[in-house]
Amino acid sequence: MNTLAAHRAVPSGRIRLVDVRRSLLMTARLRVLLVCMVFFFLAIAAMLRIGWLGFVQPAPQQRSMAEALLPPRGEITDRNGVPLARAFPAYALWYNPRAMDDGGAPLVKSPREVAARLARIFPDLDETAVRDQLAAGKPGYIRHRLLPEEANRVNAIGELALETTQESDRHYPQGMLAAHVLGYMEEGRAYVGMEQALDTRLRDPAQRGQPVVLSLDARVQGALEDELRRGMLSVDALGAAGIVLDVDTGEVMALASLPEFDPNKLDAEGRRNVFNKVTNQVYELGSTFKPLTVAAAIDAGTVTDLSRRWPANRPLVMGKFRIRDSHTIGASLNVPETLMHSSNIVTAQIADELGAARLKQVMADLGMNERPYIELPARGYPIWDKGEWPRLKAMTVSYGHGVAITPLHLASAYAAMVNGGVWRPTTLMKLEPGAAPEGRRVFKQSTSARMNQLLRMIAKYGTGRNADAPGFRIGGKTGSAEKPGGSAGYRRTTLVSTFAAAFPMDKPRFVVIIMLDEPKGTMASSFQRTAAYNAAPIVAKLVPRIGPMLGVLPDDTRDIDLTDLDPLVGKGR
Amino acid sequence: MTAARPYLPQLRTSFADARYPGGRQRQLAVWWNEIDRTLLVLVLLVMAIGIVAVGAASPSSARRLSKTDVKLEDLYFLWLHLRFMALGLLVMFATAMVPQNLMRRGCILLAAAMLVALLLVPIVGGEVNGARRWLNVGISFQPSEFLKPAFAVTVAWMLAWRVRDPSLPVISLSAATVGLIVALLMLQPNLGDAILFAGAWFVLVMVAGLQLQRIGILAACSTAALTLAYLFYDNARHRIDSFIGGGTAYDQVDLASRTLLGGGWTGSGFWMGTNKMSLPEAHTDYIFSVIGEEFGLLICALVVMLYLAIVMRVLMRMMNEENLFIVLATAGLIALFGGQAFINIMVNLQLFPSKGMTLPLISYGGSSYVAQCFVVGLLLTITRRNPCLEREKFDWRAAFEKDSVL
């Protein structure tokens, strides 16, 4: 109204009105501009706020489509797609005393009543501990891995302080199967096994949609664990380890360490068993080294005549040290007899003739001077003398003492010995056909062929007879090593008994290592502690179970040709 | 324009035929040339965003409102929204077709009718969520929703009287009208709409040339009124308290903030949001937060820009408008539209205490959606102008030389 004051001087009505209109319009336009500016500043404020929220506020967690669609952690399957580990959406029960946020008591009902109702839902709940936790009013987890139905029942109690939050848990549908290979998850972190080894890969949004395919075969793994457990319990051993290895590719078909743990529910007892005996524990594996020594000697040309006889009726004296056999086998032995009856005395002489340097080189070529090749994080360091080996050292190594390795090392060395002489790193990942690593040649093909005959002879005529499952053409070597310790350096009755086998010997496909830690003499082992009576029978039971699954069918009409060696041991005449 | 016309013998000439000779098709062509097509495109863009946003928010609200016996399907609100949208588009284009004179008269009548309806609400209205805002005549609707645009046009018309007679006390008259409306709204109670009415009126009288010093007095009065509302009005006090005090965990504001930030800058993806599921009123008041979660803060910024673009587009065209009524009515309508949009956005960004106010043209429909379409229709028809006419350019320098008017 007062904007018109300036125009009072204008004389007549009509002209004045035109002027008023112009002036009002001009004011209106400027005020419209003002309104424009207000909206503009509002928009700027909103944009600044969005920027502030985006950059400064509780760092906005970037959530991608992948995050929502893909499992929180990749699946692990065996080589045939059998799930071994998968994501499992579960609930956790979290006690939040401040949920009510009114400064009063955290619970509506008494802690005693709430604990009682929780115990009704979870019969194994420690009611007293939970009651104390509720009464103490400290936030914390009460329980993990609730099923949806259990979460509903918890919510039905009607306590705001009992929060059921979703968490992605890990489920191992095969239970304890291959627990040491898989490892376990705890509070979102991966421990041991492939869970830890592949952690980045399993969490990577780009890759976790695809399951990781391991080289394991769940059926073979199951059979191995089953037979190993039965064998271990029947001789009351402290533990046991077993491997089934593909000799041509280095793929581990099964790997077991007993006693096992349950990755689904790791308790105090399971925690003690997490240690992997196959890849982490080193043992002096005893007589199973003898074929390796003989192979090295044949390969080097120091043993050219298998019929040559070596004296064996008297302990070998090296200074203060005496190398002896468990019993006198004969006045003299040739090479096949040495292996069949497992003579330390003769093996030591063969190694002595071969020379320490050459033996050491072969053992190093077989990978015994470094940690085993496998993806698992837990890999043991072998006890390996880096310096120049004296004569005595070579002699003891020749029958498996003085070098401590993991069972996996041994499996790898045997694979190289029987597959034509090529050593390959072992792997737990399934390899595509033709993708096997080139490896390195350790033995000549001819040496390998000869060793296959010798290994078959041990299982057919020698200490390995208990392992000879009909039709599967098994070859292998027993090993019963005294464990270090005691006043004499070794404890004569505390053994690690091993059987290192391969099958079928006419075209070796798989190596099987069975190892028992401190077996006792029981009725099942005819009160014997040596590998021939406890480890070898496990192989005899295991191979017929796993052979057909792995494409090796029993066949009595086929075997490796032993006709040239049979006369040396008084057979086949 | 009819003054110099020669007599043409015609048997039956309707009003429309006289204005647009050449039949309906020609009439449509003229209409198409006259309306603000940029505004139309912007508005349709916002409505398209609305379809996607309601689609995103629908599962949340449908699951929330499902009962054991009645289960709403996930996209229940989207289908309903599309129906309201069809109705809204019909209303919008129908309104945009109406000639300006008719529109003005219609609005004045509508304002009178709605004022009567508003008077009836306290007596026969239906109660929802503790507020009596709804009138049920076949379909239930909020009289205040349709009163808003009609009120803006009517007050603009009243204020424009001054062009004819500068001595009329139009501002006092309009103040009385808005006072009555605000009082009626506070009875319901509906503080949000009351603020919107008062704000629109404030913009109108400011554009109509209220002195700066009186504007200052008004601003002080409104602050005082808000303080009074805070002191004596429970609902407002709770909301303002929780705005200043930060609220409690898992209250509405906290849930909205979690939802808004749930997607980061680029969003979690369509239907991938999880926070929205626990958010009440996801499809109406807090749809901006749902957009934030599923499409990211960048898209939120884009929505803000779109609303600003609409407001700017409409207001900038007023800079060379010569009809004071049109300037006033447009400013009033856009103040309602933009005001509601920015208040809603500010609430979602936690810059303003929460109010029951939807995001125009994006939030799920209902009578308010149709009313917003009506507002846009009015804006379209009111800003119609002959594109062939040269207009006097706004003379910035001349405007600022006469600094007394600002």
Boltz contact constraints between the chains, C-beta under 6 A:
constraints:
  - contact:
      token1: [A, 2]
      token2: [B, 211]
      max_distance: 6.0
  - contact:
      token1: [A, 3]
      token2: [B, 209]
      max_distance: 6.0
  - contact:
      token1: [A, 4]
      token2: [B, 166]
      max_distance: 6.0
  - contact:
      token1: [A, 20]
      token2: [B, 166]
      max_distance: 6.0
  - contact:
      token1: [A, 21]
      token2: [B, 163]
      max_distance: 6.0
  - contact:
      token1: [A, 24]
      token2: [B, 209]
      max_distance: 6.0
  - contact:
      token1: [A, 24]
      token2: [B, 324]
      max_distance: 6.0
  - contact:
      token1: [A, 25]
      token2: [B, 324]
      max_distance: 6.0
  - contact:
      token1: [A, 27]
      token2: [B, 209]
      max_distance: 6.0
  - contact:
      token1: [A, 27]
      token2: [B, 405]
      max_distance: 6.0
  - contact:
      token1: [A, 28]
      token2: [B, 207]
      max_distance: 6.0
  - contact:
      token1: [A, 28]
      token2: [B, 327]
      max_distance: 6.0
  - contact:
      token1: [A, 29]
      token2: [B, 319]
      max_distance: 6.0
  - contact:
      token1: [A, 30]
      token2: [B, 399]
      max_distance: 6.0
  - contact:
      token1: [A, 30]
      token2: [B, 405]
      max_distance: 6.0
  - contact:
      token1: [A, 30]
      token2: [B, 406]
      max_distance: 6.0
  - contact:
      token1: [A, 31]
      token2: [B, 206]
      max_distance: 6.0
  - contact:
      token1: [A, 31]
      token2: [B, 207]
      max_distance: 6.0
  - contact:
      token1: [A, 32]
      token2: [B, 207]
      max_distance: 6.0
  - contact:
      token1: [A, 32]
      token2: [B, 315]
      max_distance: 6.0
  - contact:
      token1: [A, 32]
      token2: [B, 318]
      max_distance: 6.0
  - contact:
      token1: [A, 32]
      token2: [B, 331]
      max_distance: 6.0
  - contact:
      token1: [A, 35]
      token2: [B, 203]
      max_distance: 6.0
  - contact:
      token1: [A, 36]
      token2: [B, 315]
      max_distance: 6.0
  - contact:
      token1: [A, 39]
      token2: [B, 311]
      max_distance: 6.0
  - contact:
      token1: [A, 39]
      token2: [B, 338]
      max_distance: 6.0
  - contact:
      token1: [A, 42]
      token2: [B, 342]
      max_distance: 6.0
  - contact:
      token1: [A, 43]
      token2: [B, 304]
      max_distance: 6.0
  - contact:
      token1: [A, 43]
      token2: [B, 308]
      max_distance: 6.0
  - contact:
      token1: [A, 46]
      token2: [B, 304]
      max_distance: 6.0
  - contact:
      token1: [A, 46]
      token2: [B, 345]
      max_distance: 6.0
  - contact:
      token1: [A, 47]
      token2: [B, 301]
      max_distance: 6.0
  - contact:
      token1: [A, 49]
      token2: [B, 349]
      max_distance: 6.0
  - contact:
      token1: [A, 49]
      token2: [B, 351]
      max_distance: 6.0
  - contact:
      token1: [A, 50]
      token2: [B, 297]
      max_distance: 6.0
  - contact:
      token1: [A, 50]
      token2: [B, 300]
      max_distance: 6.0
  - contact:
      token1: [A, 50]
      token2: [B, 301]
      max_distance: 6.0
  - contact:
      token1: [A, 54]
      token2: [B, 265]
      max_distance: 6.0
  - contact:
      token1: [A, 54]
      token2: [B, 297]
      max_distance: 6.0
  - contact:
      token1: [A, 60]
      token2: [B, 261]
      max_distance: 6.0
  - contact:
      token1: [A, 60]
      token2: [B, 264]
      max_distance: 6.0
  - contact:
      token1: [A, 62]
      token2: [B, 264]
      max_distance: 6.0
  - contact:
      token1: [A, 63]
      token2: [B, 268]
      max_distance: 6.0
  - contact:
      token1: [A, 65]
      token2: [B, 269]
      max_distance: 6.0
  - contact:
      token1: [A, 68]
      token2: [B, 272]
      max_distance: 6.0
  - contact:
      token1: [A, 101]
      token2: [B, 248]
      max_distance: 6.0
